[in-house]
């Protein structure tokens, strides 16, 4: 850029826009660093919105900006390094943010680009529940562009950064990009580590110049007081009294960036479904308003993992609920309130939507791992427990009982939702089997089952003591003061019930995880697991037999030609025996974990195996799909449809028409088959009477002709039906000659091989042909005699 110091402020933005087209990426970033260092905030204010949009893309997804979601270090190392250095929490871009922050600038952000529930709330003149939007809504003036938020520079930057994850178009399937290697994913991790530190009392200070450091600038609209982090505080009342008390606690200004960052990430990534919308989504007629992507879910999982580490970084004497004191720092209070205050409700509704609407394929693994990461905060605690083996999962400490009880629905109701998904998926697929194994393994951790049962007991028990609180929703008439229940139990019961009613409403119908309804679902899943194991074994055995039966000439049709015996609709067909073995291991361990969780007996599992109907029929084929008897025959049950869709069982399909008119096979020559059909049809029309006379004779010549001129077993052909097998009378067909066998690659190759072998013994084509005809005549005579003898035995 030419002499930036001499330019007028009005030309700075135009100059940067021109450079963005004409200069390479590295040079543009160097110029931007110089502009940020040299120009005052008054002139940088004009370029800030354009710079943010040019980096993260437009909110409508038309402009992709720097395309951070696809930028990888191993693919574009130079651009990646420059972008990460520029956008680092201590980099030039954040210095620009704080330079503008110190001058109390604000920027307009359109309400129309906010998540659906927030947008609808603001447009209906209602205050959103998050304090992030308080005192920021600006109504349009005459000729204005509509509702917008007045955001400070830090908020504006983070709004754009968070929304770029969902506003940009999904990456094409042909572009194989690993999300964890992308610049955007790594930037999220860096911002979380910087603003939500697991070590240290406050976020590290940001230097504004090489020669010194400046204190962290206070926000234009400071964060809410930490005394209002309680779960039952009125947000509206807090909003009204906010302006008179924001300066009461100057220490709270230390972490305003931390609180803002978390609220922005939660609002932009999770708050796409309100509780009211969640209730409507239970209806099958509800339409989806937002569909998250796998990349979106992976970033949310990163947020949850870091939040657990952030909350668990409290010292033991500060982590207990009763550890509040005047000496507690705002950061410590924020650590304690971050997950239950900001994340829990929105994450629960978000997960419910994913469990109910995500496709039934392997991509659900991302949602599953996000859910399991939230359920296991002990994995991210500083004092990590000793790792257990696959057969001996690690024990869950009693210290996590309050978290489990206050997140009861996250465990129990979502587990039931997963059961319903698992019952509709193909468990023969290794990826689906792995997901069932992962969930069963997590819930089978020692002590976790007991804690969940205790949580359900606390929710279902009647209220006997009223604690020193008021909650008009669900408390009943007070009981005697002589009640034997200790206050601590009642307080825990209050927390569990408050959690459930706040998420599901007072009129919710709670289905106990260890009740009879869920136990029935678990038994059905155990049945399907057993059946899937047997199916995988059948596929494995079939693959081994097929591989043994095929030769190097199988492509010519020498292998089995009955393609109807293959198992479709699963991904085992293209996998090796090792993968099939792993699938069997996943299902076996998942079944064992389910047995431990729900205390299933070996006798129950044995009865399930017998009830499967997994025994083979006399012909060695798989039984028909599960059916019930109706007025018009057998009717497929839901289990039967599941078996057909997933290739667990099938109907045997055989060609029942004229064998001469059956479709041309892949091992036949199309033109030759059609020519031979026309030739044989002409011969049959010309000599129909003579062939009928020969076949009607009762001597050996008649038997010989019948063997060649009639379809074998025509009278014994069966009609296959779900109702059963019954013999049908086919239309009468007279004797006829069939030459279709000569159109097969196999037959022609055998003839060529015979002529080649004969030439090795100096036998010419004509003598070889005579020998082949003689050999066939002898073979036909033998087969005729055997056929006649078999008929005599049947008589």
KAZISUL-V691163 format. One line per field, one symbol per residue. ss: DSSP state (@ for helix, = for strand, . for the rest). A space follows every 10 residues. Layout:
ss = ???
This chain:
ss = ...@@@..@@ @@@@@@@@@@ @@..@@@@@@ @@@@@@@@.. @@@@@@@@@@ @@@@@@.... .......... .=....@@@@ @@@@@@@... .@@@@@@@@@ @....===== @@@..@@@@@ @@@....... @@@...==.. .......=== ==@@@@@@@@ @@@@@@@... ........@@ @=@@@@@@@@ @@@@@..... ........=. .=........ .....@@@@. ....@@@@@@ @........@ @@@@@@@@@@ @@@@@@@@@@ ....@@@@@@ @......... ...@@@@@@@ @@@@@@@@@@ @....@@@@. @@@......@ @@@@@@@@@@ @@@@@@@@@@ @@@@@@@... ...@@@@@@@ @@@@@.@@@@ .......... .......@@@ @@@@@@.@@@ @@@@@@@@@@ @@.......@ @@@@@@@@@@ @@@....@@@ @@@@@@@@@@ .......... .......... ......@@@@ @@@@@@@@@@ @@@@...... .....@@@@@ @@@@@@@@@@ @@@@@@@@@@ @@@@@@@@@. ...@@@.... ..@@@..... ......@@@@ @@@@@@@@@@ @@@@@@@@.. .@@@@@@@@@ @......... ......==== ..====.@@@ @@@@@..... ........@@ @......=.@ @@@@@@@@@@ @@@@@@.@@@ @@@@@....@ @@@@@@@@@. ...@@@.=== =..====... .........@ @@@=@@@@@@ @@@@@@@@@@ ....@@@@@@ @@@@@@@@@@ @@@@@@@@@@ @@@@.
